[in-house]
Amino acid sequence: MQTLYFKVMTPIYSARPLVPEEQADLMAFLQEAESRQQPQWRTQIVLLIALALCGGFVALTGFVWRDRVTSVRRALVERARGLGARV
């Protein structure tokens, strides 16, 4: 707690080191945070929400542009027929 391990911290904290009371408070906070029970399902819930949103966006784009492929193909076929090519 008295050594600055990162060079980025040196210009900021070298003139103002933590006093013993601040060090004790920080250590107490870190010990309390370590002993706290962590939620078990948070990552899985976020993953399921992300997959559901992805599926929703895929379904939405499929619905909005459902005629795009056929309209592009139709235009290509008509252009090919106009040039005399056989399809």
Summary of the structure (lengths in Angstrom):
residues: 87
radius of gyration: 31.0
end to end distance: 77.5
largest distance: 89.2
contacts: 139
relative contact order: 0.05
helix: 70%
strand: 0%
